[in-house]
């Protein structure tokens, strides 16, 4: 990303501007759209997404929940790897192949506390989009966890995309 593109991305999250003719531009915010199952997506705040790891070495943990694939050694830290399809859509069968990509996320359980990390399985690379209030919609009803982990929801390409709070997603137990 060029410096100009980075500046435009940051500027787009600021307050609405007025154009020369006095009309207001819509305030937008960037979101990272992540596929987690065929036809199912969620969005993450851009600042929580740190790194995509290709062909990760995931170490299984005996007795872990079905959605917990194991641990990944990332920057000298062991972090959990979560399969969102298995967590959000429990009827989903385990993947036949190891994940090609994972996305490392940062979160805080409480503001002011040190960052913690986790990773999500990615069946495909994420997409960055800009969202505004006119895109708001109701949460989908395909998972009972959406109300507990979502900040909001927007419509994109005729699909309801929940915006997930990484602290709510990774900072709790699902047992």
BELLINJO-V486007 format. One record per residue. N is the residue number from 1. RES is the residue in three letters. PHI is phi in whole degrees, 0 to 359 (999 if undefined). BURIAL is 1 if it has 24 or more other ideal C-beta (glycine too) atoms within 12 Angstrom, else 0. Layout:
BEGIN
N & RES & PHI & BURIAL
N & RES & PHI & BURIAL
END
This chain:
BEGIN
1 & UNK & 999 & 0
2 & UNK & 285 & 0
3 & UNK & 300 & 0
4 & UNK & 297 & 0
5 & UNK & 295 & 0
6 & UNK & 296 & 0
7 & UNK & 296 & 0
8 & UNK & 296 & 0
9 & UNK & 296 & 0
10 & UNK & 294 & 0
11 & UNK & 299 & 0
12 & UNK & 292 & 1
13 & UNK & 268 & 0
14 & UNK & 276 & 0
15 & UNK & 301 & 0
16 & UNK & 300 & 0
17 & UNK & 253 & 0
18 & UNK & 257 & 0
19 & UNK & 279 & 0
20 & UNK & 299 & 0
21 & UNK & 269 & 0
22 & UNK & 89 & 0
23 & UNK & 276 & 0
24 & UNK & 267 & 0
25 & UNK & 276 & 0
26 & UNK & 289 & 0
27 & UNK & 281 & 0
28 & UNK & 238 & 1
29 & UNK & 223 & 1
30 & UNK & 282 & 1
31 & UNK & 220 & 1
32 & UNK & 260 & 1
33 & UNK & 272 & 1
34 & UNK & 238 & 1
35 & UNK & 281 & 1
36 & UNK & 236 & 1
37 & UNK & 201 & 1
38 & UNK & 302 & 0
39 & UNK & 77 & 0
40 & UNK & 232 & 1
41 & UNK & 224 & 1
42 & UNK & 219 & 1
43 & UNK & 239 & 1
44 & UNK & 236 & 1
45 & UNK & 300 & 1
46 & UNK & 305 & 1
47 & UNK & 292 & 0
48 & UNK & 268 & 1
49 & UNK & 267 & 1
50 & UNK & 255 & 1
51 & UNK & 200 & 0
52 & UNK & 260 & 1
53 & UNK & 251 & 1
54 & UNK & 266 & 0
55 & UNK & 49 & 0
56 & UNK & 290 & 1
57 & UNK & 268 & 0
58 & UNK & 256 & 1
59 & UNK & 259 & 0
60 & UNK & 298 & 0
61 & UNK & 245 & 0
62 & UNK & 302 & 0
63 & UNK & 81 & 0
64 & UNK & 289 & 0
65 & UNK & 300 & 0
66 & UNK & 303 & 1
67 & UNK & 278 & 1
68 & UNK & 267 & 1
69 & UNK & 289 & 1
70 & UNK & 147 & 1
71 & UNK & 241 & 1
72 & UNK & 239 & 1
73 & UNK & 276 & 0
74 & UNK & 230 & 1
75 & UNK & 48 & 0
76 & UNK & 64 & 0
77 & UNK & 233 & 0
78 & UNK & 272 & 0
79 & UNK & 236 & 1
80 & UNK & 287 & 1
81 & UNK & 245 & 1
82 & UNK & 248 & 1
83 & UNK & 264 & 1
84 & UNK & 297 & 1
85 & UNK & 300 & 1
86 & UNK & 288 & 1
87 & UNK & 284 & 1
88 & UNK & 275 & 1
89 & UNK & 234 & 1
90 & UNK & 305 & 0
91 & UNK & 286 & 0
92 & UNK & 293 & 0
93 & UNK & 287 & 0
94 & UNK & 300 & 0
95 & UNK & 295 & 0
96 & UNK & 285 & 0
97 & UNK & 244 & 0
98 & UNK & 296 & 0
99 & UNK & 295 & 1
100 & UNK & 282 & 0
101 & UNK & 226 & 1
102 & UNK & 226 & 1
103 & UNK & 245 & 1
104 & UNK & 276 & 1
105 & UNK & 239 & 1
106 & UNK & 249 & 1
107 & UNK & 205 & 1
108 & UNK & 234 & 0
109 & UNK & 289 & 0
110 & UNK & 222 & 0
111 & UNK & 306 & 0
112 & UNK & 91 & 0
113 & UNK & 277 & 0
114 & UNK & 298 & 0
115 & UNK & 293 & 1
116 & UNK & 240 & 1
117 & UNK & 225 & 1
118 & UNK & 206 & 1
119 & UNK & 221 & 1
120 & UNK & 242 & 1
121 & UNK & 290 & 1
122 & UNK & 242 & 1
123 & UNK & 285 & 1
124 & UNK & 208 & 0
125 & UNK & 291 & 0
126 & UNK & 286 & 1
127 & UNK & 234 & 0
128 & UNK & 260 & 0
129 & UNK & 229 & 1
130 & UNK & 251 & 1
131 & UNK & 242 & 1
132 & UNK & 228 & 0
133 & UNK & 300 & 0
134 & UNK & 293 & 0
135 & UNK & 268 & 1
136 & UNK & 300 & 0
137 & UNK & 206 & 0
138 & UNK & 286 & 0
139 & UNK & 296 & 1
140 & UNK & 293 & 1
141 & UNK & 250 & 0
142 & UNK & 274 & 0
143 & UNK & 215 & 1
144 & UNK & 288 & 0
145 & UNK & 276 & 1
146 & UNK & 308 & 1
147 & UNK & 299 & 0
148 & UNK & 282 & 0
149 & UNK & 246 & 1
150 & UNK & 262 & 1
151 & UNK & 270 & 1
152 & UNK & 190 & 1
153 & UNK & 207 & 1
154 & UNK & 222 & 1
155 & UNK & 263 & 1
156 & UNK & 214 & 1
157 & UNK & 52 & 0
158 & UNK & 62 & 0
159 & UNK & 229 & 0
160 & UNK & 282 & 1
161 & UNK & 246 & 1
162 & UNK & 292 & 1
163 & UNK & 266 & 1
164 & UNK & 262 & 1
165 & UNK & 277 & 1
166 & UNK & 296 & 1
167 & UNK & 294 & 1
168 & UNK & 290 & 1
169 & UNK & 288 & 1
170 & UNK & 263 & 1
171 & UNK & 263 & 1
172 & UNK & 218 & 0
173 & UNK & 260 & 0
174 & UNK & 246 & 1
175 & UNK & 280 & 0
END
